[in-house]
């Protein structure tokens, strides 16, 4: 049981769209990632996801609208909702989601699919 400094954790990596495992609470992952550009459209049939913006700005596109988020804001994407996160400039995100979540959703694996999370 030790505290976690988010700035120190984010400083440990520089790649985009590669979530890292920062902690686990009751079967729920706390994942950190840096994003830039647009991700793939995808959905998670059985899991909700929570995106917390730590640094920068991001957008969450849905088929009918786009939400813009700034540092200190979060959005919960309900299960089954098709979405596409993105950011024009590098953005640091904390994801809170079940450990079962695959980053590219329920469809076929792509080059962006992360099968094992690196723990930081």
C-alpha angles and dihedrals in degrees: 000000000000132000121260122225107207095201090055092048094049089049089062094072140031107185123107129236094013108117118210126206110242098168147333129231121185095329093319122115126222101209128184124204143160118226136193128163122011127313125213123282107257146145138209111221096199107024137067119215130208119205115196117188109220099171131005131003132294140178129222111206120204124181091259103034148356125239120205118212132193133195110298095028131102140190130203115215108206119226114274094025115130110227144161121204120205146159134197092212128028111290130187115223135185113207121201110193142131114286088242093067116116109207095229095049133235098321129088118309117266134191087273096056112117110207098180125030119225110229116227 
